[in-house]
Amino acid sequence: MILRGIFAIELHTGFSELENYLKITEEYLQKAKNDFETHIQEQAKRLSTADLPPEELDEINEFYQEKHWDCAETFPRIFRSSFFVAAYSLLEHKMAIICRQLKKDKQIPISWSDLKGDALDQFKLYCKTASLELSYNSKTWQEVQHYSRVRNCIVHNRGLIEEFRQEKELHAYASRKNIVEDSLVGLSIRARPQIALTEQFCKEVTKTMWAFLGNVLKVYELQRKQTNAHE
Protein backbone atom coordinates (compact mmCIF):
# COMPACT_ATOMS: atom_id res chain seq x y z
CA MET A 1 0.00 0.00 0.00
CA ILE A 2 1.34 3.41 -0.96
CA LEU A 3 0.56 5.14 2.33
CA ARG A 4 2.04 2.33 4.40
CA GLY A 5 5.20 2.05 2.35
CA ILE A 6 6.11 5.69 1.88
CA PHE A 7 4.79 7.06 5.15
CA ALA A 8 6.26 4.28 7.29
CA ILE A 9 9.68 5.14 5.87
CA GLU A 10 9.11 8.88 6.40
CA LEU A 11 7.87 8.28 9.93
CA HIS A 12 10.87 6.16 10.90
CA THR A 13 13.38 8.50 9.30
CA GLY A 14 11.96 11.66 10.84
CA PHE A 15 11.72 10.53 14.44
CA SER A 16 14.84 8.36 14.40
CA GLU A 17 16.80 11.41 13.19
CA LEU A 18 15.36 13.46 16.04
CA GLU A 19 16.32 10.79 18.55
CA ASN A 20 19.89 10.74 17.24
CA TYR A 21 20.02 14.54 17.32
CA LEU A 22 18.84 14.51 20.95
CA LYS A 23 21.41 11.89 21.95
CA ILE A 24 24.36 13.59 20.25
CA THR A 25 23.50 17.08 21.52
CA GLU A 26 22.86 15.94 25.09
CA GLU A 27 26.23 14.19 25.09
CA TYR A 28 27.90 17.35 23.80
CA LEU A 29 26.22 19.52 26.46
CA GLN A 30 27.25 17.10 29.19
CA LYS A 31 30.84 17.09 27.94
CA ALA A 32 30.89 20.89 27.82
CA LYS A 33 29.64 21.01 31.42
CA ASN A 34 32.23 18.46 32.59
CA ASP A 35 35.06 20.26 30.77
CA PHE A 36 34.06 23.57 32.31
CA GLU A 37 33.89 22.06 35.80
CA THR A 38 37.41 20.70 35.31
CA HIS A 39 38.52 24.15 34.19
CA ILE A 40 36.95 25.72 37.28
CA GLN A 41 38.78 23.30 39.55
CA GLU A 42 42.09 24.09 37.87
CA GLN A 43 41.47 27.83 38.16
CA ALA A 44 40.48 27.47 41.81
CA LYS A 45 43.84 25.84 42.57
CA ARG A 46 45.68 28.60 40.72
CA LEU A 47 43.74 31.40 42.40
CA SER A 48 44.25 29.89 45.86
CA THR A 49 47.96 30.68 45.54
CA ALA A 50 47.51 34.05 43.86
CA ASP A 51 47.81 37.22 45.88
CA LEU A 52 44.57 38.88 44.77
CA PRO A 53 42.36 41.32 46.69
CA PRO A 54 39.14 39.78 48.07
CA GLU A 55 36.87 41.85 45.84
CA GLU A 56 38.66 40.64 42.71
CA LEU A 57 38.38 37.03 43.84
CA ASP A 58 34.65 37.55 44.41
CA GLU A 59 34.24 38.91 40.87
CA ILE A 60 36.11 35.95 39.38
CA ASN A 61 34.06 33.44 41.38
CA GLU A 62 30.83 35.13 40.37
CA PHE A 63 31.90 34.99 36.72
CA TYR A 64 32.58 31.24 36.93
CA GLN A 65 29.30 30.60 38.73
CA GLU A 66 27.36 32.35 35.95
CA LYS A 67 29.20 30.42 33.23
CA HIS A 68 28.67 27.15 35.05
CA TRP A 69 24.94 27.89 35.31
CA ASP A 70 24.84 28.46 31.55
CA CYS A 71 26.48 25.09 30.85
CA ALA A 72 24.47 23.17 33.43
CA GLU A 73 21.04 24.78 33.11
CA THR A 74 20.53 27.56 30.55
CA PHE A 75 21.90 25.92 27.40
CA PRO A 76 20.24 22.51 28.00
CA ARG A 77 16.91 24.22 28.70
CA ILE A 78 17.06 26.26 25.49
CA PHE A 79 18.03 23.20 23.48
CA ARG A 80 15.30 20.96 24.91
CA SER A 81 12.60 23.56 24.33
CA SER A 82 13.74 23.96 20.72
CA PHE A 83 13.91 20.19 20.32
CA PHE A 84 10.39 19.76 21.65
CA VAL A 85 8.94 22.41 19.32
CA ALA A 86 10.71 20.74 16.36
CA ALA A 87 9.31 17.33 17.37
CA TYR A 88 5.78 18.71 17.61
CA SER A 89 6.16 20.38 14.21
CA LEU A 90 7.22 17.02 12.77
CA LEU A 91 4.11 15.43 14.30
CA GLU A 92 1.90 18.04 12.61
CA HIS A 93 3.69 17.43 9.32
CA LYS A 94 3.01 13.69 9.53
CA MET A 95 -0.64 14.29 10.40
CA ALA A 96 -0.91 16.51 7.34
CA ILE A 97 0.45 13.68 5.15
CA ILE A 98 -2.16 11.29 6.54
CA CYS A 99 -4.96 13.77 5.93
CA ARG A 100 -3.85 14.41 2.35
CA GLN A 101 -3.91 10.66 1.72
CA LEU A 102 -7.36 10.37 3.32
CA LYS A 103 -8.61 13.23 1.17
CA LYS A 104 -7.40 11.42 -1.94
CA ASP A 105 -8.68 7.96 -0.97
CA LYS A 106 -12.05 9.10 0.35
CA GLN A 107 -12.57 11.88 -2.19
CA ILE A 108 -13.22 14.37 0.61
CA PRO A 109 -13.96 17.82 -0.89
CA ILE A 110 -12.33 19.83 1.92
CA SER A 111 -8.84 19.78 3.40
CA TRP A 112 -8.06 19.31 7.08
CA SER A 113 -6.82 22.90 7.28
CA ASP A 114 -10.34 24.08 6.38
CA LEU A 115 -11.64 22.79 9.71
CA LYS A 116 -11.78 24.83 12.90
CA GLY A 117 -9.53 24.38 15.92
CA ASP A 118 -5.87 23.61 16.42
CA ALA A 119 -3.97 20.88 14.56
CA LEU A 120 -5.19 18.12 16.87
CA ASP A 121 -8.83 19.23 16.61
CA GLN A 122 -8.52 19.40 12.83
CA PHE A 123 -6.89 15.98 12.64
CA LYS A 124 -9.53 14.38 14.85
CA LEU A 125 -12.41 15.89 12.87
CA TYR A 126 -10.86 14.98 9.54
CA CYS A 127 -10.31 11.36 10.57
CA LYS A 128 -13.95 11.20 11.68
CA THR A 129 -15.00 12.66 8.34
CA ALA A 130 -13.01 9.89 6.66
CA SER A 131 -14.63 7.30 9.00
CA LEU A 132 -11.25 6.41 10.45
CA GLU A 133 -12.12 4.91 13.82
CA LEU A 134 -9.34 6.00 16.13
CA SER A 135 -9.39 5.68 19.91
CA TYR A 136 -9.34 9.06 21.59
CA ASN A 137 -9.18 7.52 25.06
CA SER A 138 -5.76 5.99 24.45
CA LYS A 139 -2.74 6.99 26.49
CA THR A 140 -0.85 8.19 23.42
CA TRP A 141 -3.68 10.50 22.34
CA GLN A 142 -3.93 11.95 25.85
CA GLU A 143 -0.17 12.53 25.91
CA VAL A 144 -0.21 14.21 22.51
CA GLN A 145 -2.91 16.59 23.78
CA HIS A 146 -0.68 17.48 26.72
CA TYR A 147 2.20 18.04 24.29
CA SER A 148 0.06 20.57 22.48
CA ARG A 149 -0.36 22.58 25.68
CA VAL A 150 3.36 22.37 26.48
CA ARG A 151 4.22 23.50 22.95
CA ASN A 152 1.81 26.46 23.08
CA CYS A 153 3.14 27.52 26.47
CA ILE A 154 6.73 27.47 25.22
CA VAL A 155 5.99 29.25 21.94
CA HIS A 156 3.39 31.77 23.07
CA ASN A 157 4.15 32.32 26.76
CA ARG A 158 7.94 31.83 27.03
CA GLY A 159 7.34 28.63 28.98
CA LEU A 160 5.63 30.49 31.83
CA ILE A 161 2.74 28.44 33.16
CA GLU A 162 1.22 31.27 35.18
CA GLU A 163 -1.58 33.06 33.27
CA PHE A 164 -1.44 30.47 30.49
CA ARG A 165 -5.04 29.89 29.37
CA GLN A 166 -4.88 26.22 30.39
CA GLU A 167 -2.77 26.89 33.45
CA LYS A 168 -4.38 24.40 35.81
CA GLU A 169 -4.21 21.42 33.44
CA LEU A 170 -0.68 22.27 32.28
CA HIS A 171 0.71 22.77 35.77
CA ALA A 172 -0.73 19.43 36.92
CA TYR A 173 0.77 17.63 33.92
CA ALA A 174 4.15 19.39 34.18
CA SER A 175 4.37 18.55 37.88
CA ARG A 176 3.54 14.92 37.21
CA LYS A 177 6.21 14.74 34.50
CA ASN A 178 8.75 16.68 36.58
CA ILE A 179 9.18 19.33 33.89
CA VAL A 180 8.36 22.42 35.93
CA GLU A 181 10.41 24.53 38.29
CA ASP A 182 9.94 27.86 40.03
CA SER A 183 12.23 30.48 38.48
CA LEU A 184 12.79 34.18 38.83
CA VAL A 185 11.80 35.63 35.47
CA GLY A 186 12.62 39.12 34.24
CA LEU A 187 12.13 41.77 36.93
CA SER A 188 9.83 39.57 39.01
CA ILE A 189 10.63 39.50 42.72
CA ARG A 190 8.92 36.14 43.21
CA ALA A 191 9.44 32.73 41.69
CA ARG A 192 7.05 31.76 38.89
CA PRO A 193 6.38 28.22 37.62
CA GLN A 194 8.10 27.65 34.29
CA ILE A 195 8.43 24.73 31.87
CA ALA A 196 11.87 23.10 32.26
CA LEU A 197 12.09 20.06 30.00
CA THR A 198 14.34 17.13 30.88
CA GLU A 199 16.33 14.81 28.63
CA GLN A 200 14.15 11.89 29.73
CA PHE A 201 10.96 13.76 28.83
CA CYS A 202 12.29 14.58 25.36
CA LYS A 203 13.15 10.92 24.80
CA GLU A 204 9.64 9.96 25.84
CA VAL A 205 8.12 12.53 23.47
CA THR A 206 9.63 11.06 20.31
CA LYS A 207 8.62 7.52 21.27
CA THR A 208 5.05 8.56 22.12
CA MET A 209 4.59 10.53 18.91
CA TRP A 210 5.98 7.66 16.91
CA ALA A 211 3.64 5.21 18.68
CA PHE A 212 0.64 7.49 18.11
CA LEU A 213 1.23 7.79 14.37
CA GLY A 214 2.04 4.10 14.09
CA ASN A 215 -1.35 3.30 15.61
CA VAL A 216 -3.06 5.60 13.10
CA LEU A 217 -1.40 3.65 10.30
CA LYS A 218 -2.58 0.34 11.74
CA VAL A 219 -6.18 1.55 11.90
CA TYR A 220 -5.92 2.91 8.38
CA GLU A 221 -4.56 -0.37 7.05
CA LEU A 222 -7.31 -2.34 8.77
CA GLN A 223 -9.96 -0.09 7.26
CA ARG A 224 -8.45 -0.48 3.81
CA LYS A 225 -8.44 -4.29 4.13
CA GLN A 226 -12.04 -4.33 5.30
CA THR A 227 -13.11 -2.07 2.43
CA ASN A 228 -11.30 -4.21 -0.13
CA ALA A 229 -12.85 -7.37 1.31
CA HIS A 230 -16.36 -6.00 0.76
CA GLU A 231 -15.73 -4.88 -2.81
KAQUI-V864828 format. One record per pair of residues at least 24 apart in sequence whose ideal C-beta (glycine too) atoms are under 6 Angstrom apart, sorted by the first residue. I is the first residue (numbers start at 1). J is the second residue. Records with the same first field share a line. If there is no record, write none. Layout:
BEGIN
I=J  J
END
This chain:
BEGIN
3=101
4=221
7=97
11=213
14=90
15=206  210
18=87  206
19=206
22=83  202
25=79
26=199
29=76
32=71
33=71  72
36=71
40=64
77=196
80=197  202
81=154
83=202
84=197
87=205  206
88=147  151
91=209
92=119
94=213
95=123
99=126
102=130
106=130
120=148
134=219
140=208  211  212
143=208
144=212
146=173
153=195
154=195
159=194  195
160=192  194
161=193
162=192  193
177=201
END
